[in-house]
Amino acid sequence: MQHRLLNSIFLAFLIPCLFAAPVERWSEQNALAWQEKSGWLVGPNYTPSNAVNQLEMWQAATWSPELIDRELGWAAHLGFNSARVFLHDLAWKQDPEGFLGRVDRFLAICAKHKIRPMLVFFDSCWNPEPKAGPQPAPTPGVILSGWVQSPGRDILADPLKFADLEAYVKAVIGRFKDDDRVAVWDLWNEPNNVNRSAPSIARIELPDKERVIVGYLPQVFAWARSAGPTQPLTAGIWTGEMKIADKINGTNKLLIELSDVISYHYYSTAENHTEIIAALKTFGRPVLCTEYMARTLGSTFQNNLPVFKREKVAAYNWGFVDGKTQTKFAWGTWKQAAQGEPELWFHDILHPDGTPYKTEEADFLRSQLIGR
């Protein structure tokens, strides 16, 4: 038993060294040139309305290109030119070639609507026990009730299993590394999130999860860089100090130092975004806000989007079409399910038939985005 434990500890330290890559982070000049070429990227965090999670979006049995085409057409009508979209390692593992083909088809649909997506590889949020195959129905009144982490807890706990994910990262980036239809690679969503706001999830998280994932981050970036992408790499900061550059440390500092372009999440007022953006711009690189817009927290398009436009910060709101992710409900529904329709939608912009939740909101988006 002790021998196996020592071996595991040894591998945990050895594997990051084995996967170190000589490919360097982009220079500030290259990052700023990418921003100039890309223009102002704005769009939703997008999951089709008929998918409860990433697996239901990408698995062959529930893959819905016609619905995606229709919904991204609505996005283009509002003026969106990008979208942040989550992949999943299990969808690739069960069907590598089929998965890559579906990503290719997705990119073709995006290109049809002049949308260049940001693709997300890994995610530390919500259920740590993902399973391929049929996914559970959404729990009524609960936000993101079926969302799953990628990779799952069992892979995170084993450095050898985690090392197998090198093939996934390199296969996807290798296929699309020169593809202008992809805007950005987001390597890990909220890597240090241990889901304390969801007690039922927090109880089954991997012990010491943040330390384990922080140890993996440099090798994930190394894998991605060694595949030779012409698009920038990032992973966003979302908690802790973000408003004072000199006090940004720990995991946030590591993510900034690894990323070609700097990304962050924040659901709050325009004043707070203004302070964060000012601090992050001191690092000399483009800034992207990869999650915002929660109406009950004062994070609205009318408040936030003019700040992003003025500061040339790419902006990705959470949610688009009301559907199985149920993100019109607030985070508190993890503790107590909502009864009936929320008084004010938390996220999301459109009803399932494409009509706006708030007409004045849709009109505002078009006024800010069309023609830019």
Protein Blocks (a to p, Z undefined) as FASTA:
>chain_A
ZZmmmmmmmmmmmmmmmmpcfbdcddfklmmmmmmmnopadddddddfkbcbfklmmpmk
lgcfklmmmmmmmmmmnopabdcddddfklmmmommlmmmmmmmmmmmmmmnopacdddf
bdcehjfbbcedjdddddehiahklgccdddfklmmpmklmmmmmmmmmmmmmmmmmgmk
bmbdcfbghklbghlmlmklmmmgcehklmmmmmmmmmmmmmmmmnopabdcddddfedj
fkbmklggcjllmmmmmpmbdcddddddfklmmmmmmmmmmnopacddfbghifknopaf
klmmmmmmmnopacddehjbdcfkopmbcfklmmoccehjdfbdfbhjbdfkopafblkl
mmmmmmmmgoZZ
